[in-house]
Amino acid sequence: MRRIISFLVGGGFGFIIDAGLTHLLIVDAGASPFAARIPAILAAMSFTWIYNRTFTFGRSPHSLAKEGLRYWTVGVTSALLNYGIYSLLIHRFPMLQPLAAVILSSLAATVYSFFGYSRFVFRHRRLEPAEEKS
């Protein structure tokens, strides 16, 4: 349960980075709602990797390069899912505020990414009973 809470806290900060930067790029920089999400997602993903590595899962048993590659693989596929749902919502429901679409798409991506990070990136090998006694 601690991991899920920590993951959600890190994801909450990542969400603030994502939503805040998306909003700033749309309102202050005049970016389209679609273009604004790309740098926002990348900034949020960079933050969450450091956070999850430090507080949620701990370092993986892999090299930093391999861990990074695995993290970004899950992160990019999660971001594609997030962006796809976001784009679909904006396209199908033009009156929907972009921030509401960010919330809904981020919820779906959060579930996907938790399982990807915990099972593929940071999974630590379990000791066999014989190894535990050594």
Residue pairs with C-beta under 8 A, 6 or more apart in sequence:
3 56
3 57
3 118
4 114
6 52
6 55
6 56
7 52
7 56
7 114
7 117
7 118
8 110
9 55
10 47
10 48
10 51
10 52
10 55
10 56
11 48
11 106
11 110
11 113
13 47
13 48
13 51
14 44
14 45
14 47
14 48
14 51
15 44
15 102
15 106
17 40
17 43
17 44
17 47
18 37
18 40
18 41
18 43
18 44
18 102
18 106
19 40
19 99
19 102
19 103
19 106
20 40
21 36
21 39
21 40
21 43
21 44
22 33
22 36
22 37
22 40
22 98
22 99
22 102
23 98
23 99
25 31
25 35
25 36
25 39
25 40
26 32
26 33
26 36
26 98
29 36
33 90
33 98
33 101
34 87
34 90
36 98
37 83
37 86
37 102
38 83
41 79
41 82
41 83
42 79
45 72
45 75
45 79
48 75
49 68
49 71
49 72
49 75
52 71
52 117
52 122
53 59
53 60
53 67
53 71
53 122
56 117
56 122
57 117
57 118
57 121
57 122
58 122
58 124
59 67
59 122
60 66
60 67
60 70
60 121
60 122
60 123
60 124
61 124
61 125
62 70
67 121
67 122
70 120
70 121
71 117
71 121
73 120
74 113
74 116
74 117
74 120
74 121
75 113
77 112
77 116
78 109
78 112
78 113
78 116
79 109
81 105
81 108
81 109
81 112
82 105
82 106
82 108
82 109
83 105
84 105
85 101
85 104
85 105
85 108
85 109
86 101
86 102
86 104
86 105
89 96
89 100
89 101
89 104
89 105
90 96
90 98
90 101
93 101
